[in-house]
C-alpha cells in the first residue's frame, strides 16, 4: 500500500464519529431541541463537556452535515451557526467570530454593542435555529470572576435576544463559568459529559472494549484479541487509555498506521503494544506497557507516567471495584 492510500485510510478513520452512549445522547438531544424549536418556538439549551478528543468537534461536524446552509436569491440560510470561540475570548472577539460565520464582510468593525446588534439582526435574517459555541472554555480562560460574570451576562442577553437553542461545548473547566453567573447556569441545566465510566450497568473496562470494537468496525483490517481473550483485552485497554475516549482512538489510529505500513493483516496485542509506546508513552515498555504479557495491571498514574494524578482534569466517575 502506498503512502497516499495509507494517508487516505487514516484520514477516513480520523473523521469517524465516536459512537459511545454519551455522544449518541448529545446527538439525540440536539435533534430534539431543534425539532422542539421548529414546532413550538421553545428554546432549550445544552452544555456538552469533555476532555480533548472525546467528540465535541465531531458533534459540531455532524450537526453541520445534518443541517447544511443553503442559498436563496438574497441571502444565505444557516439553520445552525457553529462558532469556534477564539482564545482568550472577549465580548468583542466573540461577537466578531459570530459575525464572520454569518458572512458579515466587516466582522471586526464597530463597538462590542454594535457588533452584538448586528449578530442578532443577522441571526434572524439567516433564520438561525441553533447556535453552537465550540471550545467555549476559552471564555473561562480569560480574566477573573468579574470578567467571567460580565461575559456570562452578555451571553445570557444574547441567548435571550436570539431566542434559539444554544449549545456550549468545551473542556470540563467551562462549568466554572456557569458557576459564576446564576442566570446563565439556569439556562444550561441540561448537561452531557462525553466520558466513559458513567454507566450503571457496565464496568469502565467493558465500555472501553465496546468503544474499541465499535471503532474497529470502521477499519479495513480486523481486530483480534490474541492470547488474552476479549475481556482481558478490555481491561488492558482501560489501563492503556485510563478510560479516556481520545486515547482509545489514538491507539487504534496508530495501530492502523502500523498495520498498513507493514502490510499486517490484523490488529491485535502486538501492534497495540507498539502503538502504545509510539503514541501514548515512549517509556511504556515491558511491564509498563498494558499490552505486554508482563504488565502489572495498575493505573499508570505515578510520577512521570502518562496519567499522572493532577495532570488532567478527570471529571468522570468510575467504580474502582469494577477494574480491580
C-alpha positions as CSV (number, residue, x, y, z in Angstrom):
1,X,0.0,0.0,0.0
2,X,1.4,3.4,-1.0
3,X,1.6,6.5,1.3
4,X,-1.4,8.1,-0.3
5,X,-3.6,5.1,0.4
6,X,-2.3,4.9,4.0
7,X,-3.0,8.6,4.4
8,X,-6.5,8.3,3.0
9,X,-7.3,5.3,5.2
10,X,-6.1,7.2,8.3
11,X,-8.0,10.3,7.4
12,X,-11.2,8.4,6.9
13,X,-10.7,6.8,10.3
14,X,-10.0,10.2,11.9
15,X,-13.2,11.6,10.6
16,X,-15.3,8.7,12.1
17,X,-17.7,9.7,14.8
18,X,-17.1,8.2,18.2
19,X,-20.2,6.0,18.8
20,X,-20.4,5.7,22.5
21,X,-23.5,6.4,24.6
22,X,-22.9,10.0,25.8
23,X,-22.1,11.1,22.2
24,X,-25.3,9.4,21.0
25,X,-27.2,11.2,23.8
26,X,-25.7,14.5,22.7
27,X,-26.8,13.9,19.1
28,X,-30.3,12.9,20.1
29,X,-30.6,16.0,22.4
30,X,-29.5,18.4,19.6
31,X,-32.0,16.8,17.2
32,X,-34.8,17.0,19.8
33,X,-34.0,20.6,20.7
34,X,-34.1,21.7,17.0
35,X,-37.4,19.8,16.4
36,X,-39.0,21.3,19.5
37,X,-37.9,24.8,18.4
38,X,-39.3,24.3,14.9
39,X,-42.6,23.1,16.2
40,X,-43.1,25.4,19.2
41,X,-40.5,28.2,19.2
42,X,-39.3,26.9,22.6
43,X,-35.5,27.1,23.0
44,X,-33.8,24.5,25.2
45,X,-30.1,24.8,25.8
46,X,-27.4,22.2,26.3
47,X,-23.9,22.1,27.9
48,X,-21.5,19.4,26.5
49,X,-18.4,18.8,28.5
50,X,-15.5,16.6,27.6
51,X,-11.7,16.3,27.5
52,X,-9.9,16.9,24.3
53,X,-10.6,14.2,21.6
54,X,-13.9,13.0,23.1
55,X,-16.1,14.1,20.2
56,X,-17.1,17.7,20.8
57,X,-15.9,18.9,17.4
58,X,-17.2,15.7,15.8
59,X,-20.6,16.6,17.2
60,X,-20.3,20.1,15.5
61,X,-19.4,18.5,12.2
62,X,-22.4,16.1,12.5
63,X,-24.8,19.0,13.2
64,X,-23.4,21.0,10.2
65,X,-23.8,18.0,7.9
66,X,-27.4,17.3,9.1
67,X,-28.5,21.0,8.9
68,X,-26.4,22.5,6.0
69,X,-26.6,26.1,4.9
70,X,-28.2,26.9,1.6
71,X,-28.6,29.9,-0.6
72,X,-31.6,32.0,-1.5
73,X,-31.5,34.8,-4.1
74,X,-30.9,37.5,-1.5
75,X,-29.2,35.7,1.4
76,X,-27.7,32.5,2.8
77,X,-29.8,30.5,5.2
78,X,-27.9,29.0,8.2
79,X,-30.1,26.5,10.2
80,X,-27.1,26.1,12.6
81,X,-24.5,28.6,13.5
82,X,-21.3,27.0,14.7
83,X,-18.8,29.4,16.3
84,X,-15.3,28.4,17.4
85,X,-14.7,30.6,20.4
86,X,-11.3,32.4,20.0
87,X,-8.6,32.0,22.6
88,X,-8.7,34.5,25.5
89,X,-12.2,35.4,24.3
90,X,-13.7,38.8,25.0
91,X,-17.2,40.1,24.2
92,X,-15.9,41.9,21.2
93,X,-13.9,39.0,19.8
94,X,-16.8,36.6,20.3
95,X,-19.2,39.0,18.5
96,X,-16.6,39.3,15.7
97,X,-16.3,35.5,15.4
98,X,-20.1,35.2,15.1
99,X,-20.3,37.9,12.5
100,X,-17.6,36.2,10.4
101,X,-19.5,33.0,10.4
102,X,-22.7,34.9,9.5
103,X,-20.9,36.4,6.5
104,X,-20.6,39.9,7.7
105,X,-17.9,41.5,5.4
106,X,-16.7,43.9,8.2
107,X,-16.9,41.5,11.1
108,X,-14.1,43.2,13.1
109,X,-15.6,46.7,12.8
110,X,-17.6,48.5,15.4
111,X,-18.0,48.6,19.2
112,X,-19.0,45.4,21.1
113,X,-22.6,46.6,21.4
114,X,-22.8,47.5,17.7
115,X,-21.4,44.1,16.8
116,X,-23.9,42.4,19.1
117,X,-26.8,44.2,17.5
118,X,-25.6,43.0,14.0
119,X,-25.3,39.5,15.3
120,X,-28.9,39.4,16.4
121,X,-30.1,41.0,13.2
122,X,-28.2,38.6,11.0
123,X,-29.2,35.5,13.1
124,X,-32.8,36.5,12.4
125,X,-32.2,37.3,8.7
126,X,-30.3,34.0,8.2
127,X,-33.0,32.0,10.0
128,X,-30.6,30.5,12.5
129,X,-32.3,27.8,14.6
130,X,-29.4,26.8,16.8
131,X,-26.1,28.3,17.9
132,X,-23.2,26.1,18.9
133,X,-20.1,27.6,20.7
134,X,-17.2,25.2,20.3
135,X,-14.1,25.4,22.6
136,X,-16.2,27.5,24.9
137,X,-13.7,27.1,27.7
138,X,-11.8,29.9,26.1
139,X,-14.4,32.2,27.7
140,X,-13.5,31.0,31.1
141,X,-9.7,31.2,30.4
142,X,-9.6,34.9,30.3
143,X,-9.8,37.1,33.4
144,X,-11.2,36.6,36.8
145,X,-14.6,36.2,38.3
146,X,-15.7,39.7,37.4
147,X,-14.8,39.3,33.8
148,X,-16.5,35.9,33.7
149,X,-19.6,37.4,35.1
150,X,-19.6,40.2,32.5
151,X,-19.1,37.7,29.6
152,X,-21.7,35.4,31.1
153,X,-24.2,38.3,31.4
154,X,-23.5,39.2,27.7
155,X,-24.1,35.6,26.7
156,X,-27.3,35.4,28.7
157,X,-28.6,38.5,27.0
158,X,-27.5,37.3,23.5
159,X,-29.3,33.9,24.1
160,X,-32.5,35.7,25.2
161,X,-32.5,38.1,22.3
162,X,-31.8,35.5,19.6
163,X,-34.3,33.1,21.3
164,X,-32.9,30.0,19.7
165,X,-31.5,26.8,21.2
166,X,-27.8,27.2,22.2
167,X,-25.1,24.6,22.9
168,X,-21.9,25.2,24.7
169,X,-19.1,22.7,24.0
170,X,-15.9,22.7,26.0
171,X,-13.4,21.2,28.4
172,X,-14.7,20.5,31.9
173,X,-13.5,23.7,33.4
174,X,-16.1,25.5,31.3
175,X,-18.6,24.5,34.0
176,X,-16.8,27.0,36.3
177,X,-18.0,29.9,34.1
178,X,-21.6,28.9,34.7
179,X,-21.0,28.7,38.5
180,X,-20.2,32.5,38.4
181,X,-23.4,33.5,36.7
182,X,-26.6,32.0,38.2
183,X,-28.9,33.2,35.4
184,X,-26.7,31.6,32.8
185,X,-26.4,28.5,34.9
186,X,-30.2,28.1,35.0
187,X,-30.3,28.2,31.2
188,X,-27.9,25.3,30.9
189,X,-29.4,22.9,33.4
190,X,-29.2,20.0,30.8
191,X,-25.6,18.8,30.7
192,X,-23.9,15.9,29.0
193,X,-20.4,14.7,29.8
194,X,-18.6,13.0,26.9
195,X,-16.8,10.5,29.1
196,X,-16.7,6.7,29.8
197,X,-17.5,5.4,33.2
198,X,-21.0,6.7,33.6
199,X,-22.9,3.5,33.1
200,X,-24.7,1.9,36.0
201,X,-24.7,-1.5,34.1
202,X,-21.2,-1.8,32.5
203,X,-17.8,-1.6,34.1
204,X,-15.5,1.0,32.6
205,X,-13.2,-1.6,31.0
206,X,-16.3,-3.1,29.3
207,X,-17.1,0.3,27.9
208,X,-13.6,0.7,26.7
209,X,-13.8,-2.7,24.9
210,X,-17.2,-1.8,23.4
211,X,-15.9,1.5,22.0
212,X,-12.7,-0.2,20.7
213,X,-14.7,-2.8,18.8
214,X,-17.2,-0.3,17.6
215,X,-14.5,1.9,16.1
216,X,-12.7,-1.2,14.8
217,X,-15.7,-2.0,12.7
218,X,-14.8,1.1,10.6
219,X,-11.3,-0.2,9.8
220,X,-10.3,-2.1,6.7
221,X,-8.4,-4.6,8.9
222,X,-9.9,-6.9,11.5
223,X,-9.4,-6.6,15.2
224,X,-8.2,-9.7,17.2
225,X,-7.8,-10.2,20.9
226,X,-4.9,-12.6,20.5
227,X,-3.8,-14.6,23.5
228,X,-5.8,-12.5,26.0
229,X,-9.4,-13.0,25.2
230,X,-11.8,-10.1,24.8
231,X,-12.5,-9.5,28.5
232,X,-8.8,-9.2,29.4
233,X,-8.1,-7.1,26.3
234,X,-10.8,-4.7,27.6
235,X,-9.0,-4.5,30.9
236,X,-5.7,-3.8,29.2
237,X,-7.4,-1.1,27.0
238,X,-8.6,0.6,30.2
239,X,-5.1,0.8,31.6
240,X,-3.7,1.9,28.2
241,X,-6.2,4.8,27.9
242,X,-7.1,5.5,31.5
243,X,-10.7,5.2,30.2
244,X,-10.4,8.3,28.0
245,X,-12.1,8.2,24.7
246,X,-9.4,10.1,22.8
247,X,-6.6,7.7,23.8
248,X,-8.6,4.7,22.6
249,X,-8.9,6.3,19.2
250,X,-5.2,7.3,19.2
251,X,-4.3,3.7,19.9
252,X,-6.4,2.4,17.1
253,X,-5.2,5.1,14.6
254,X,-1.6,4.3,15.4
255,X,-2.1,0.5,15.2
256,X,-3.9,1.1,11.8
257,X,-0.9,3.1,10.5
258,X,1.5,0.4,11.6
259,X,-0.6,-2.4,10.1
260,X,-0.8,-0.6,6.7
261,X,2.9,0.3,6.7
262,X,3.9,-3.3,7.5
263,X,1.1,-4.9,5.5
264,X,-0.1,-6.8,8.5
265,X,-3.5,-8.4,8.0
266,X,-4.8,-7.8,11.6
267,X,-4.7,-5.5,14.6
268,X,-4.0,-7.4,17.8
269,X,-2.0,-7.1,21.0
270,X,1.5,-6.9,19.4
271,X,0.5,-3.9,17.2
272,X,-1.3,-2.3,20.1
273,X,1.8,-2.7,22.3
274,X,3.9,-0.8,19.8
275,X,1.1,1.8,19.2
276,X,1.0,2.5,23.0
277,X,4.8,3.1,23.0
278,X,4.6,5.3,19.9
279,X,1.5,7.4,20.7
280,X,0.8,7.3,24.5
281,X,4.1,6.9,26.3
282,X,7.6,6.4,24.9
283,X,8.7,4.8,28.1
284,X,5.8,2.3,28.2
285,X,7.7,-0.9,27.5
286,X,7.7,-4.3,29.2
287,X,5.8,-4.4,32.4
288,X,4.8,-0.7,31.9
289,X,3.0,-1.5,28.6
290,X,-0.6,-2.6,29.1
291,X,-0.4,-4.9,26.1
292,X,2.7,-6.7,27.2
293,X,2.3,-10.1,28.9
294,X,4.4,-8.8,31.9
295,X,2.1,-5.8,32.6
296,X,1.3,-5.3,36.3
297,X,-2.3,-4.4,35.9
298,X,-2.3,-1.0,37.6
299,X,-3.2,2.6,36.6
300,X,-0.2,4.4,35.1
301,X,-0.7,7.5,37.3
302,X,2.5,7.7,39.2
303,X,5.1,10.4,38.7
304,X,6.2,10.9,35.1
305,X,3.7,8.3,33.9
306,X,1.1,9.3,31.2
307,X,-1.9,9.5,33.5
308,X,-0.1,11.1,36.5
309,X,-2.6,12.3,39.0
310,X,-3.2,16.1,38.7
311,X,-2.0,16.3,35.1
312,X,-5.6,16.2,33.8
313,X,-9.0,17.4,34.8
314,X,-10.6,14.0,35.2
315,X,-14.3,14.5,35.7
316,X,-15.6,11.1,35.1
317,X,-16.7,8.8,37.9
318,X,-16.0,5.1,37.9
319,X,-16.3,2.2,40.3
320,X,-12.9,1.1,41.4
321,X,-14.1,-2.3,42.3
322,X,-15.1,-3.0,38.6
323,X,-11.5,-2.7,37.5
324,X,-9.6,-4.4,40.4
